[in-house]
């Protein structure tokens, strides 16, 4: 039987992304994308009733927008 070494509370941290264009996957009200080996979760104001929609995320001057691609 294995022994537990430590237990931590996983707390989401609000962060930002540098200006740029990123590809992501939209599901519900969340876009998931990977940047520099870290997975980011972006909350959107518009949602979809499915998962797996490919999107392009644009960050300009700290403001993020997204567009869905042909899915």
CORDAHU-V896981 format. One record per residue. N is the residue number from 1. PSI is psi in radians with two decimals (* if undefined). Layout:
BEGIN
n->N psi->PSI
n->N psi->PSI
END
This chain:
BEGIN
n->1 psi->2.38
n->2 psi->2.68
n->3 psi->2.39
n->4 psi->2.21
n->5 psi->-0.70
n->6 psi->2.76
n->7 psi->2.29
n->8 psi->2.67
n->9 psi->2.24
n->10 psi->2.02
n->11 psi->2.16
n->12 psi->2.48
n->13 psi->2.27
n->14 psi->2.29
n->15 psi->-2.94
n->16 psi->2.97
n->17 psi->2.61
n->18 psi->2.73
n->19 psi->2.42
n->20 psi->-3.06
n->21 psi->2.30
n->22 psi->2.67
n->23 psi->2.50
n->24 psi->3.11
n->25 psi->2.18
n->26 psi->2.37
n->27 psi->2.16
n->28 psi->-2.14
n->29 psi->0.54
n->30 psi->2.33
n->31 psi->2.28
n->32 psi->2.28
n->33 psi->2.76
n->34 psi->2.31
n->35 psi->2.18
n->36 psi->0.87
n->37 psi->0.30
n->38 psi->2.48
n->39 psi->2.21
n->40 psi->2.55
n->41 psi->2.03
n->42 psi->2.20
n->43 psi->2.33
n->44 psi->2.83
n->45 psi->-0.29
n->46 psi->2.44
n->47 psi->3.00
n->48 psi->2.75
n->49 psi->0.69
n->50 psi->-3.13
n->51 psi->2.78
n->52 psi->0.26
n->53 psi->2.17
n->54 psi->2.34
n->55 psi->2.79
n->56 psi->2.17
n->57 psi->2.28
n->58 psi->2.21
n->59 psi->2.10
n->60 psi->2.18
n->61 psi->0.64
n->62 psi->0.02
n->63 psi->2.25
n->64 psi->2.41
n->65 psi->2.86
n->66 psi->2.68
n->67 psi->2.40
n->68 psi->2.56
n->69 psi->3.02
n->70 psi->2.04
n->71 psi->*
END
